[in-house]
Amino acid sequence: MANLFSSSIGRKLLMSITGLFLIVFLLVHLTLNSFLLLDGVLGFEEGQMFNAGAHFMATNPFIKIMEPMLAIGFLVHIMYSIGLTIQNIKARGAARYASGSKTDDVEWSSKNMFVLGIFVVSFLVVHLANFWVKMKITGDPLLHQEASFPFMGAEAHGENAYALVNTAFQNIAIVIIYVIGCIALSFHLSHGFWSAFQTIGWNNTVWLNRLQTISKVVAWFIGLGFCVIAIAQYLFF
């Protein structure tokens, strides 16, 4: 087992598994963030749906177990991507990730996965500093504004996570960083999603073509979904 994950194939397999796991997390996170826009549509007061969702995520024991696993998944994915990139540079000189920057038939995102990954990690740092750190570690005066919201068929009271997020998205600099990061994420996922399945073994001609199409749809649905939410918060809320 140790030899498997120290080999190039083993590293790519582990990156693929952690990458698919992180895509599932992103879809869950996008669902929660969509609550930022749905209050008026579903007849709730502004912020109630998001506060209810944030309260569920903060109090659910399954989520508490998954959080450290998610953090480990991110770290493993980043560490192994750096290791593979260094290995490829040593093996191919100036060649980039995948088949090299001069290969015409390789998609742009494939040639620049590591650079895109740097953008995504930079965006992640900003995101964590503005939201996760304040919600989980340092706290913020905005969170202490008591909020009431419907939860499990009753009225609940808790932190005002909506106020924190809404205030952050009134800062145009944060919105711009968010949009750039999410676009980079879309490009990164558009190659990484189908590449993960190829590494696992779904690499026949029929499935590969289908997965490449599905990959682009999923990647841009996630990335543009986050972008729309951030821009809408800035413009309309």
FENJOTA-V561259 format. One record per backbone hydrogen bond with DSSP energy under -1.0 kcal/mol. CO is the residue of the C=O (numbers start at 0). NH is the residue of the N-H. E is the energy in kcal/mol with one decimal. If there is no record, write none. Layout:
co | nh | e
CO | NH | E
CO | NH | E
//
This chain:
co | nh | e
0 | 4 | -1.8
6 | 10 | -2.3
7 | 11 | -2.2
8 | 12 | -2.2
9 | 13 | -2.4
10 | 14 | -2.6
11 | 15 | -2.2
12 | 16 | -2.3
13 | 17 | -2.5
14 | 18 | -2.3
15 | 19 | -2.3
16 | 20 | -2.0
17 | 21 | -2.2
18 | 22 | -1.7
19 | 23 | -1.7
20 | 24 | -1.8
21 | 25 | -2.3
22 | 26 | -2.0
23 | 27 | -2.0
24 | 28 | -3.0
25 | 29 | -2.7
26 | 30 | -1.9
27 | 31 | -2.1
28 | 32 | -2.6
29 | 33 | -1.9
31 | 34 | -1.3
32 | 35 | -1.9
33 | 36 | -1.7
37 | 41 | -2.2
38 | 43 | -2.8
44 | 47 | -2.2
46 | 50 | -2.4
47 | 51 | -2.2
48 | 52 | -2.5
49 | 53 | -3.0
50 | 54 | -2.3
51 | 55 | -2.2
52 | 56 | -2.3
53 | 57 | -2.0
54 | 58 | -1.6
55 | 59 | -1.8
59 | 63 | -1.8
60 | 64 | -1.6
61 | 65 | -2.0
62 | 66 | -2.0
65 | 69 | -2.8
66 | 70 | -2.3
67 | 71 | -2.3
68 | 72 | -2.4
69 | 73 | -2.4
70 | 74 | -2.3
71 | 75 | -2.9
72 | 76 | -2.4
73 | 77 | -2.5
74 | 78 | -2.9
75 | 79 | -2.6
76 | 80 | -1.7
77 | 81 | -2.2
78 | 82 | -2.3
79 | 83 | -2.6
80 | 84 | -2.1
81 | 85 | -2.4
82 | 86 | -2.2
83 | 87 | -2.5
84 | 88 | -2.5
85 | 89 | -2.3
86 | 90 | -2.0
87 | 91 | -2.5
88 | 92 | -1.6
91 | 94 | -1.2
99 | 102 | -1.4
102 | 105 | -1.2
106 | 110 | -1.5
107 | 111 | -1.3
111 | 115 | -2.7
112 | 116 | -2.2
113 | 117 | -1.9
114 | 118 | -1.9
115 | 119 | -2.4
116 | 120 | -2.7
117 | 121 | -2.5
118 | 122 | -2.5
119 | 123 | -2.4
120 | 124 | -2.2
121 | 125 | -1.8
122 | 126 | -2.7
123 | 127 | -3.0
124 | 128 | -2.3
125 | 129 | -2.0
126 | 130 | -1.9
127 | 132 | -3.2
130 | 134 | -2.4
131 | 135 | -2.8
132 | 136 | -2.6
132 | 137 | -2.0
139 | 142 | -1.0
141 | 144 | -1.2
142 | 159 | -1.7
146 | 157 | -2.1
148 | 155 | -3.1
150 | 153 | -1.4
153 | 150 | -3.8
155 | 148 | -2.1
157 | 146 | -2.2
158 | 160 | -1.4
159 | 163 | -1.2
160 | 164 | -2.2
161 | 165 | -3.1
162 | 166 | -2.1
163 | 167 | -1.9
164 | 168 | -2.1
166 | 169 | -1.3
167 | 170 | -1.5
170 | 174 | -1.9
171 | 175 | -2.5
172 | 176 | -2.4
173 | 177 | -2.6
174 | 178 | -2.6
175 | 179 | -2.6
176 | 180 | -2.6
177 | 181 | -2.3
178 | 182 | -2.2
179 | 183 | -2.3
180 | 184 | -2.1
181 | 185 | -2.0
182 | 186 | -2.1
183 | 187 | -2.5
184 | 188 | -2.9
185 | 189 | -2.3
187 | 191 | -2.5
188 | 192 | -2.7
190 | 194 | -2.2
191 | 195 | -2.0
192 | 196 | -1.3
193 | 197 | -2.1
194 | 198 | -2.3
195 | 199 | -2.0
196 | 200 | -1.5
196 | 201 | -2.6
200 | 202 | -1.8
203 | 207 | -2.7
204 | 208 | -1.7
205 | 209 | -1.5
206 | 210 | -3.0
207 | 211 | -2.1
208 | 212 | -1.5
209 | 213 | -2.8
210 | 214 | -2.8
211 | 215 | -1.7
212 | 216 | -2.0
213 | 217 | -2.9
214 | 218 | -2.8
215 | 219 | -2.3
216 | 220 | -1.9
217 | 221 | -2.3
218 | 222 | -2.6
219 | 223 | -2.1
220 | 224 | -1.3
221 | 225 | -2.1
222 | 226 | -1.9
223 | 227 | -2.9
224 | 228 | -1.9
225 | 229 | -2.2
226 | 230 | -2.7
227 | 231 | -2.7
228 | 232 | -2.2
229 | 233 | -1.8
230 | 234 | -2.3
231 | 235 | -2.8
232 | 236 | -1.1
//
